[in-house]
Amino acid sequence: MNTKLTLTIEKEVIKIAKEYAKDKGQSLSELVENYFKFITAERRAPVKPDELSPRVKRLRGIIKADQEIDYKQTLTEELFKAYGK
């Protein structure tokens, strides 16, 4: 369930963040939500398969790998590349 959040941020920061989000093909809301997910990952409970959206359920298991992949480590690395310092 989504809910509205009001933030007070400098105008210039918002302008640049909107440009960045557009370049990444995301809305500013998606960008902020993904950042919050990244910084709170250790505190959040894992998502159960029955709680996944229908789109994600359809995509599960379509990629096969030759070796075992630590997806959490890969996700952390990619999020750090995108949003880290």
C-alpha positions in Angstrom: 0.0 0.0 0.0 1.4 3.4 -1.0 1.0 6.5 1.2 1.9 10.1 0.6 5.0 11.6 2.2 5.8 15.3 2.3 9.4 16.3 2.4 11.1 19.7 2.7 14.1 19.8 0.4 16.1 22.6 -1.2 14.7 23.7 -4.6 18.0 23.1 -6.4 18.4 19.6 -4.9 14.9 18.7 -6.1 15.6 20.1 -9.6 18.8 18.0 -10.0 17.2 14.9 -8.4 14.3 15.1 -10.9 16.8 15.3 -13.8 18.7 12.3 -12.4 15.5 10.3 -11.9 14.4 11.1 -15.5 17.8 10.0 -16.8 17.3 6.7 -14.9 13.8 6.2 -16.3 12.2 6.6 -12.8 10.0 9.0 -11.1 11.3 11.0 -8.2 9.0 9.0 -5.9 10.5 5.7 -7.1 14.0 7.1 -6.6 13.3 8.1 -3.1 11.5 4.9 -2.3 14.4 2.8 -3.6 16.9 4.8 -1.6 14.8 4.3 1.6 14.6 0.6 0.8 18.4 0.5 0.4 19.2 2.2 3.7 16.6 0.2 5.6 17.2 -3.2 4.1 18.6 -4.7 7.3 15.7 -3.6 9.4 12.9 -4.7 7.0 11.4 -8.2 7.1 12.0 -10.2 4.0 9.2 -10.3 1.4 7.4 -13.6 1.3 6.7 -15.0 -2.2 2.9 -14.7 -1.8 3.4 -10.9 -1.1 5.0 -10.3 -4.5 3.2 -8.4 -7.2 1.8 -10.4 -10.1 4.5 -8.9 -12.4 7.3 -10.0 -10.1 5.7 -13.5 -9.7 5.7 -13.9 -13.5 9.4 -13.0 -13.7 10.6 -15.3 -10.9 12.8 -18.1 -12.1 13.2 -17.0 -15.7 16.9 -16.4 -15.4 19.1 -19.5 -15.1 22.7 -19.2 -13.9 25.6 -21.7 -14.3 26.7 -20.9 -10.7 25.1 -20.0 -7.4 24.6 -16.2 -7.3 24.4 -14.2 -4.0 21.6 -12.0 -5.2 21.6 -9.9 -2.0 25.2 -9.1 -2.4 24.7 -8.3 -6.1 21.7 -6.1 -5.3 23.7 -4.3 -2.6 26.6 -3.6 -4.9 24.3 -2.3 -7.7 22.4 -0.1 -5.3 25.6 1.3 -3.9 26.9 2.0 -7.5 23.6 3.9 -8.2 23.1 5.7 -4.9 26.2 5.2 -2.8 28.9 7.7 -2.2 
